[in-house]
Amino acid sequence: MSRPAGVETAEPPASEPVEVEDIETLRQRRDELVRREAEIEAEINELDTSINEACESENYDAADEMETEKQKKEDLLQDSRFGRFDRQS
């Protein structure tokens, strides 16, 4: 198949070198994230217990503060899981 006069083919863009991480480094990072997630889950469970105890003793200000801290930890856990799953795909 011939090209019309004056039409040139475009060269594919030069690709940037892709940085490939060592598989063992990735496994170690994943294991760190899994351990950290387990620690955060344990902290969340402790906060749940403390929140319930504070509510039972009608210490609602403390319960509210702990609920805020719990939400921060839940957000951190979600971010960690999203990052871990994103790296796996």
C-alpha positions in Angstrom: 0.0 0.0 0.0 1.4 3.3 -1.0 1.2 6.6 0.9 -0.1 9.8 -0.7 2.7 12.3 -1.7 3.8 14.5 1.2 2.5 12.2 4.0 5.1 11.0 6.4 4.7 8.3 9.1 5.1 9.4 12.6 7.7 7.8 14.8 6.4 6.4 18.0 7.2 8.5 21.0 10.3 7.5 22.9 9.3 5.8 26.0 10.8 6.8 29.3 12.7 4.1 31.1 10.4 2.3 33.5 11.8 1.9 37.0 11.2 -1.6 38.1 11.4 -2.4 41.8 12.9 -5.6 43.1 10.3 -8.2 43.7 11.7 -8.8 47.2 11.5 -5.1 48.0 7.8 -5.1 46.9 7.1 -8.2 49.1 8.7 -6.6 52.1 6.7 -3.4 51.6 3.5 -5.4 51.3 4.3 -7.3 54.5 5.0 -4.0 56.3 1.6 -2.7 55.2 -0.2 -5.8 56.2 1.5 -5.7 59.7 0.7 -2.0 60.0 -2.9 -2.6 59.0 -3.3 -5.2 61.7 -1.9 -2.8 64.3 -4.3 -0.1 63.2 -7.2 -2.5 63.4 -6.2 -3.5 66.9 -6.0 0.2 67.9 -9.5 0.8 66.4 -10.9 -2.1 68.4 -9.3 -0.7 71.6 -10.9 2.7 70.8 -14.3 1.0 70.3 -14.0 -0.5 73.7 -13.0 2.8 75.3 -15.7 4.7 73.5 -18.3 2.3 74.8 -16.9 2.5 78.4 -16.9 6.3 78.1 -20.6 6.4 77.0 -21.6 4.0 79.8 -20.1 6.4 82.3 -21.7 9.3 80.5 -18.3 10.8 79.6 -19.5 12.0 76.2 -16.7 14.5 75.6 -14.1 11.8 75.9 -16.1 9.5 73.8 -16.4 12.2 71.1 -12.6 12.7 71.2 -12.0 9.0 70.9 -14.5 8.8 68.0 -12.5 11.5 66.1 -9.3 9.5 66.7 -11.0 6.3 65.6 -12.1 8.0 62.4 -8.6 9.1 61.7 -7.3 5.6 62.1 -10.1 4.2 59.9 -9.1 6.7 57.2 -5.4 5.7 57.6 -6.4 2.0 57.3 -8.4 2.6 54.2 -5.6 4.6 52.6 -3.1 1.8 53.4 -5.4 -0.8 52.0 -6.1 1.2 48.9 -2.3 1.7 48.4 -1.6 -1.9 48.9 -4.3 -3.2 46.5 -3.4 -0.5 44.0 0.2 -1.7 43.9 -0.9 -5.3 43.5 -2.8 -4.6 40.3 
